[in-house]
Amino acid sequence: NGVYNGTSELQLERINVYFNEASGNKYVPRAVLVNLKPGTMDAVRAGPFGQLFRPNNFFFGQSGAGN
C-alpha cells in the first residue's frame, strides 16, 4: 500500500534513495518500467505490487522482439 512499516530511523532518513514520497505519507518506487510487450506491463499492473508504481512510469512498445 506504499506506507512505510519499519522502525529504523536510518531507513526512514534514506528512503528517498529508492522512493518518492506521495501524499498521505505513502511512498512510490523511483522506477521506470520498460518492455516491448504491452502484455507484460499489464501483468505487472495486475500483480500484487502493480498499484505501487505511477502509471506514467510504464513504457512499452506495440509488439515484442519476436525472437
PyMOL commands that set and color helices and strands:
alter all, ss='L'
color gray80, all
select helices_A, chain A and resi 9-13+15-17+23-25+38-46+50-52+55-57
alter helices_A, ss='H'
color red, helices_A
select strands_A, chain A and resi 19-21+27-29+33-35+58-60
alter strands_A, ss='S'
color yellow, strands_A
deselect
rebuild
show_as cartoon
